[in-house]
Amino acid sequence: MIRFEKKVVLITGAVGGLGSAQAQVFAAQGASVAINYVNIGDLAEDAKALSKELSDRYDGQHNTYNADITKENEVIAMVNQIIADYGQIDVLVNNAGISINSTTWKYSADAWAKVLDVNLTGAFYCTKAVLPYMIERKYGRIISISSVVGITGAIGTVAYGSTKAGLIGMTKTIAREVAKKGITVNCVAPGYIDTGIMRDVPEDFKNSNVMPIIPMGHLGEAIDIANAIAFLGSDEAKYITGEVLRVDGGFAM
């Protein structure tokens, strides 16, 4: 299915379980993928490896862009460079996110600020930076990765849950602002997905404490989230905006 031929997709935090799955799905469906990463640890090499893999397997032009999304000047420079390289940004996926867990009365101000900076402020900076280009072209798709935790809450996730709920509010506000400008703005809210931090959870704990609260009885996969994002990023979803699409096996229904 070539949904995204001649389309350019920017994915923030594209290196990792969820992000790389999204990059694969978009590239497989014809997109050129702009791979955002922050230059910490091995992420630069991982981003280059992902770019090479996409280029080897699919058509399109797949480039990497180093930017700390918590710094507006770096976001603006990244978006300007993508426009210089491609001439357009058709889809933005606000995928980058972190979680630092603790009960509220033990939560540090530094941890609170860090999680809000990445999960919410970073998504705001990226959205703000791409919107003028999308408005000029009268076309755009913006998808932010929220979480069922932003809908239901979860013990020990005061900052993470606040940011994921905040993304829903931001999405609905911006969706109203640009609804007549050819731009849709939506959220995907993953449930328990078999990637990232869930890979570190002991099997006995997952089986006794996690699986019983998921009506479908099993974890989701990164591809489930990627497919939902691709749908909202496609023209098949052109009449959907301000929506929160849960992909959670029924957890939050």
C-alpha positions in Angstrom: 0.0 0.0 0.0 1.6 3.3 -1.1 -0.2 5.8 1.1 2.6 8.2 1.5 4.3 8.4 -1.9 6.1 11.8 -2.2 5.2 12.5 1.4 7.7 13.5 4.2 7.2 12.3 7.7 9.1 13.7 10.7 9.2 11.3 13.7 10.7 12.6 16.9 12.6 10.2 19.1 12.5 7.8 16.1 15.2 5.5 17.5 13.7 2.8 19.7 10.9 0.3 19.8 7.9 2.5 19.0 9.7 5.0 16.8 11.6 2.6 14.6 8.4 0.6 14.0 6.7 3.8 12.9 9.6 4.6 10.6 9.4 1.1 9.0 5.7 1.4 8.4 5.8 4.9 6.9 8.8 4.0 4.7 7.2 0.7 3.5 4.2 2.8 2.5 6.2 5.2 0.3 7.2 8.0 2.7 10.6 9.7 3.1 11.3 9.6 6.8 13.1 12.4 8.7 14.5 10.6 11.7 14.9 12.8 14.8 17.3 11.8 17.6 19.1 13.4 20.5 22.9 12.9 20.5 23.1 10.9 23.8 24.9 7.6 24.1 24.6 5.4 21.0 21.5 7.2 19.6 23.4 8.9 16.8 24.8 5.5 15.5 21.4 3.9 16.0 19.7 6.7 14.0 22.3 6.2 11.1 21.7 2.5 11.2 17.9 3.0 11.0 18.3 5.4 8.1 20.5 2.9 6.2 18.1 0.1 6.9 15.2 2.1 5.5 17.2 3.2 2.5 18.3 -0.4 1.8 14.7 -1.8 2.0 12.5 1.0 0.7 12.3 3.8 -1.8 12.4 7.4 -0.5 15.1 9.6 1.0 15.6 8.9 4.7 17.8 11.3 6.7 18.7 11.8 10.3 18.4 15.0 12.3 20.0 15.7 15.7 17.9 18.0 17.8 17.0 18.2 21.5 13.3 18.9 21.3 13.3 20.6 24.7 15.2 23.4 23.1 13.1 25.5 20.7 16.1 26.9 18.8 17.2 23.3 18.0 13.7 22.3 16.9 13.4 25.4 14.6 16.9 24.6 13.1 15.8 21.0 12.5 12.6 21.9 10.8 14.3 24.5 8.7 16.8 21.9 7.6 14.1 19.3 6.7 12.3 22.0 4.6 15.7 22.8 2.9 16.3 19.1 2.2 12.7 18.0 1.2 10.7 21.2 0.6 7.9 20.0 2.8 6.8 18.2 6.0 3.5 16.4 5.5 3.3 14.4 8.7 4.7 15.1 12.2 4.7 12.3 14.8 5.4 13.6 18.3 6.7 10.3 19.5 9.6 11.3 21.8 8.8 10.7 25.5 10.3 9.6 28.8 8.9 8.5 32.2 10.4 8.9 35.6 8.3 7.1 38.2 7.7 7.8 41.9 4.8 8.5 44.2 3.8 12.1 44.2 4.9 13.0 47.7 8.4 11.8 46.8 8.6 13.3 43.3 11.4 15.7 42.7 11.0 19.1 41.0 13.9 18.2 38.6 12.2 15.0 37.5 8.8 16.8 37.1 10.5 19.5 34.9 12.4 16.9 32.8 9.4 14.8 32.0 7.3 17.9 31.1 10.0 19.3 29.0 10.4 16.2 26.8 6.8 14.9 26.7 4.8 18.1 26.5 6.9 21.1 25.8 8.9 19.3 23.2 5.7 18.2 21.4 4.5 21.9 21.5 7.8 23.2 20.1 7.7 20.7 17.2 4.1 21.3 16.4 4.5 25.1 16.5 7.6 24.8 14.2 5.9 22.8 11.5 2.5 24.5 11.5 3.5 27.6 9.4 4.7 25.3 6.6 1.6 23.1 6.8 -0.7 26.2 6.8 1.1 27.6 3.8 0.5 24.3 1.8 -3.0 23.8 3.3 -2.0 20.3 4.2 -0.7 18.4 7.2 -1.1 15.6 9.7 0.0 15.9 13.3 -0.1 12.8 15.6 1.0 12.9 19.2 1.7 9.8 21.2 -0.4 10.1 24.4 -1.1 7.0 26.7 -3.9 5.3 28.4 -2.2 6.6 31.6 -3.3 10.1 30.4 -6.9 8.8 30.4 -7.0 6.5 33.5 -4.1 7.6 35.6 -1.6 5.2 37.2 0.1 5.1 40.5 3.6 6.5 40.4 3.2 8.4 37.1 2.3 11.9 38.2 4.5 13.7 35.7 4.1 11.1 32.9 0.3 11.0 33.3 0.0 14.7 33.5 2.0 15.2 30.2 0.0 12.5 28.4 -3.3 14.1 29.5 -1.8 17.5 28.5 -1.1 16.2 25.0 -4.8 15.3 24.6 -5.8 18.9 25.6 -3.1 20.4 23.3 -4.3 18.1 20.4 -7.9 19.2 20.8 -7.1 22.9 21.0 -4.8 22.9 17.9 -7.2 20.7 16.0 -9.9 23.4 16.4 -7.4 26.1 15.4 -6.4 24.5 12.1 -9.5 22.5 11.2 -10.2 24.8 8.2 -6.6 24.9 7.0 -6.3 21.3 5.7 -4.6 20.0 8.8 -5.7 17.3 11.1 -4.4 16.9 14.7 -4.9 13.6 16.6 -3.5 11.4 19.4 -2.8 7.8 19.7 -3.0 6.4 23.2 -1.1 3.1 23.6 -1.8 0.7 26.4 0.7 -1.9 27.6 3.0 -2.6 24.6 5.7 -5.3 24.4 8.6 -2.9 23.9 10.7 -0.4 25.9 10.2 -0.5 29.6 7.8 -3.4 29.4 10.7 -5.6 28.2 12.3 -5.1 31.6 9.2 -6.2 33.7 9.6 -9.7 35.1 7.4 -12.3 33.4 5.7 -13.4 36.6 4.7 -9.8 37.4 3.3 -9.3 33.9 1.4 -12.5 34.1 -0.1 -11.9 37.5 -0.5 -8.1 37.5 -0.7 -6.8 33.9 -2.4 -9.4 31.8 -5.5 -9.8 34.0 -6.3 -6.1 33.6 -6.2 -6.2 29.7 -9.5 -7.5 28.4 -7.7 -9.0 25.3 -5.3 -10.8 27.7 -2.0 -10.0 26.0 0.4 -7.1 25.4 0.2 -5.0 22.2 3.1 -4.8 19.7 4.9 -1.8 18.4 3.5 -2.5 15.0 0.0 -2.0 16.4 0.8 1.6 17.4 2.6 2.2 14.1 -0.3 1.1 12.1 -2.7 3.3 14.0 -0.4 6.3 13.5 -0.1 5.6 9.8 -3.9 5.5 9.5 -4.3 8.9 11.1 -1.4 10.2 9.0 -3.1 9.1 5.8 -5.7 10.6 3.6 -8.1 7.8 4.7 -8.4 9.7 7.9 -8.9 13.2 6.3 -12.2 13.7 8.2 -10.8 12.7 11.6 -9.4 15.5 13.9 -9.2 16.1 17.6 -9.5 12.4 18.2 -7.8 10.1 20.8 -7.4 6.6 19.3 -6.8 4.1 22.1 -4.7 1.1 21.1 -4.8 -0.8 24.3 -6.5 -4.2 24.0 -9.6 -2.7 25.7 -7.7 -1.6 28.9 -9.3 1.9 29.2 -12.8 1.2 27.8 
